[in-house]
């Protein structure tokens, strides 16, 4: 099995699914695509190319409770297999629960297809959201989130003291805030050692003040950086400006 990711948790990166699928088909390997975070891009005509080639996957995971903002928990595992794979994998065939001599088609009984057996009707959450908003409005949510991410990215590039980690592919905008006291330092280990301590202090201050709650973390050998994830359709350019202004206000004395 080969696992490709469409929207990584930290950076929002997308694997080249077409190229990976070529290799999997050549060697007869099962291709699974983890699209739990990035799968919503398929709804957008503007951004669905991020998942180009996903139709070639043998299985796909998607979490509507992320970008689609359905209530927790709402997850989907989709397979191209036509041999009732879920039942083959998960069925316990418990005779005290699942009698076969019923008047209806027992293949509709989902209890013996899932690990949980008894479970909440999680699929109802995305069904209701889809019926209420329709595909076009769900696509607008995705488009707006990516537009706000691009706006924030451009603002970071134009502000003194802010440094972008990388160009975002999705709505994960990762960046550093460099206080005035560190801006004279060259790009050297001393800078990154000191910068590693900045984001945790600002995060503590913003939470105690009650103004923001933005995650931070290191990645490999990179010092702690802010990881701004944009999802809500209600955020505006003014909100994006406030994020940067507040971080600067809380961290300029460090």
C-alpha positions in Angstrom: 0.0 0.0 0.0 1.1 3.5 -0.8 -0.3 6.5 1.1 -0.5 9.9 -0.5 -1.6 13.0 1.3 -3.8 15.7 -0.1 -3.4 18.5 2.4 -0.9 17.8 5.2 -1.8 18.9 8.7 1.0 21.4 9.3 1.9 22.8 5.9 -1.2 22.0 3.9 0.9 20.3 1.2 -0.4 18.1 -1.6 1.3 15.1 -3.0 1.5 14.7 -6.8 -1.2 12.0 -7.0 -1.0 11.3 -10.8 2.7 10.5 -10.6 2.2 8.4 -7.5 -0.7 6.6 -9.2 1.5 5.8 -12.2 4.0 4.0 -10.0 1.2 2.1 -8.1 -0.4 0.9 -11.3 3.0 -0.2 -12.6 3.7 -2.4 -9.6 0.2 -3.3 -8.6 0.1 -1.4 -5.4 -3.0 -0.1 -3.6 -3.1 3.7 -3.5 -4.8 5.4 -0.6 -5.2 9.1 -0.5 -5.5 10.9 2.8 -7.7 13.8 1.8 -9.1 14.4 5.3 -8.0 18.0 5.2 -7.6 18.9 1.5 -10.5 16.9 0.1 -12.9 19.8 0.2 -10.9 21.4 -2.6 -12.7 19.0 -5.0 -15.8 21.1 -4.6 -14.1 24.2 -6.0 -13.7 24.6 -9.7 -10.8 27.0 -9.0 -8.8 24.7 -6.8 -9.8 21.1 -7.5 -6.5 20.7 -9.5 -4.8 20.4 -6.1 -6.3 16.9 -6.1 -5.6 16.1 -9.8 -5.4 12.3 -10.2 -7.4 11.4 -7.1 -9.9 9.5 -9.2 -7.1 6.9 -9.7 -6.9 6.1 -6.0 -8.2 2.8 -4.6 -9.4 4.5 -1.5 -9.8 8.0 -0.2 -10.4 9.4 3.3 -12.2 12.8 3.8 -13.3 14.6 6.9 -16.1 17.1 6.3 -15.9 18.2 9.9 -12.7 20.1 8.9 -13.0 22.5 6.0 -16.7 21.9 5.6 -17.3 22.7 9.2 -19.9 20.0 9.9 -20.3 19.0 13.5 -17.8 16.6 15.0 -17.4 13.8 14.0 -18.0 13.4 10.3 -15.6 11.2 8.3 -15.8 9.3 5.1 -13.8 6.4 3.8 -14.5 5.7 0.1 -13.3 2.8 -2.0 -13.5 1.9 -5.6 -13.6 -1.8 -4.7 -16.9 -3.5 -5.7 -16.6 -6.6 -3.6 -18.1 -5.2 -0.4 -14.7 -4.6 1.1 -15.9 -2.9 4.3 -17.9 -5.9 5.2 -15.1 -8.3 4.4 -12.7 -6.3 6.7 -15.0 -5.4 9.6 -17.8 -7.9 9.7 -18.0 -10.0 12.9 -21.1 -11.9 11.7 -22.4 -11.8 15.2 -25.5 -14.0 15.0 -26.9 -12.5 18.2 -27.0 -9.1 16.5 -27.3 -9.7 12.7 -29.9 -12.3 11.7 -29.9 -13.1 8.0 -33.5 -14.3 7.9 -35.1 -10.9 7.7 -37.8 -9.7 5.3 -35.5 -7.0 3.8 -32.1 -7.0 2.1 -29.6 -7.3 5.0 -26.9 -5.8 3.0 -28.4 -2.4 3.9 -27.6 -3.1 7.6 -24.6 -0.9 8.2 -23.9 -2.2 11.7 -21.9 -5.1 10.5 -19.8 -3.1 8.1 -18.1 -0.7 10.6 -15.7 -1.1 13.4 -18.0 0.7 15.8 -21.1 -1.4 15.0 -23.5 0.9 16.9 -22.8 4.5 15.9 -24.2 7.9 15.5 -25.6 8.8 12.1 -22.5 10.8 11.1 -23.3 10.8 7.4 -26.5 12.8 8.2 -24.4 15.8 9.1 -22.8 16.3 5.7 -26.1 15.3 4.0 -28.0 18.0 5.8 -25.3 20.6 5.2 -25.1 19.7 1.5 -28.9 19.9 1.2 -29.0 23.3 3.0 -26.2 25.0 1.1 -25.8 23.1 -2.2 -22.6 22.4 -4.0 -22.1 26.0 -5.2 -22.2 27.5 -1.7 -19.9 24.9 -0.3 -17.5 25.7 -3.1 -17.8 29.4 -2.2 -16.6 28.5 1.3 -13.5 26.8 -0.1 -12.8 29.6 -2.5 -13.2 32.3 0.2 -10.9 30.4 2.6 -8.2 30.2 0.0 -8.7 33.8 -1.0 -8.3 34.9 2.7 -5.1 32.7 2.9 -3.7 34.5 -0.1 -4.6 37.9 1.3 -2.8 37.1 4.6 0.2 35.8 2.7 0.5 39.0 0.7 0.2 41.0 3.9 2.9 39.0 5.6 5.3 39.6 2.6 4.7 43.4 2.9 5.1 43.8 6.7 8.4 44.4 8.4 9.2 41.8 11.0 7.1 39.0 9.4 8.7 36.2 7.4 6.8 33.5 5.4 7.8 29.9 5.9 6.7 28.9 2.4 4.1 29.8 -0.2 0.9 28.1 0.9 -0.8 25.6 -1.3 -4.0 25.5 0.8 -5.2 27.6 3.7 -2.3 26.8 6.0 -0.3 30.0 6.3 2.9 29.5 8.2 5.1 32.4 9.3 7.5 33.8 11.8 7.2 37.1 13.7 10.7 38.5 14.3 10.8 41.1 17.1 12.8 44.3 16.6 15.5 43.1 19.0 16.3 40.2 16.6 16.1 41.9 13.3 19.8 42.9 13.3 20.9 39.3 13.5 22.0 37.5 10.3 20.4 34.3 9.2 22.4 32.1 11.7 21.8 29.6 14.5 21.7 32.3 17.1 18.7 33.9 15.4 16.7 30.7 15.1 17.5 29.7 18.6 16.1 32.9 20.0 13.3 33.0 17.5 12.2 29.5 18.6 11.1 31.1 22.0 9.1 33.9 20.5 5.9 32.2 19.3 5.2 30.4 22.5 5.4 33.7 24.5 3.1 35.5 22.0 0.7 32.6 22.1 0.5 32.7 25.9 -0.1 36.5 25.8 -2.8 36.3 23.2 -4.7 33.6 25.1 -4.5 35.4 28.4 -5.7 38.5 26.7 -8.4 36.6 24.9 -7.8 38.2 21.6 -6.6 35.3 19.4 -5.8 31.6 19.5 -3.4 30.6 16.8 -1.2 27.5 16.8 2.5 27.3 16.6 5.0 24.5 16.2 8.4 23.6 14.8 8.9 21.6 11.7 12.0 19.5 11.2 14.9 21.9 11.9 12.7 25.0 11.6 12.1 27.1 14.7 8.6 27.5 16.1 6.4 29.4 13.7 2.8 30.4 13.7 0.4 28.2 11.8 -2.7 30.1 10.8 -5.4 27.9 9.4 -8.3 29.6 7.7 -11.7 27.8 7.5 -14.5 30.0 8.6 -16.5 31.7 5.8 -17.1 34.6 8.1 -13.5 35.9 8.3 -12.6 39.0 6.4 -9.6 40.9 5.3 -10.0 43.1 8.4 -9.7 39.9 10.5 -6.5 39.0 8.7 -5.0 42.4 9.3 -6.0 42.2 13.0 -4.1 38.9 13.3 -0.8 40.5 12.2 -1.4 43.7 14.1 -2.1 41.8 17.3 0.9 39.5 17.0 3.1 42.5 16.4 1.6 44.4 19.4 2.1 41.4 21.7 5.6 40.6 20.6 7.4 43.8 19.8 9.0 44.0 23.2 10.5 40.5 23.1 
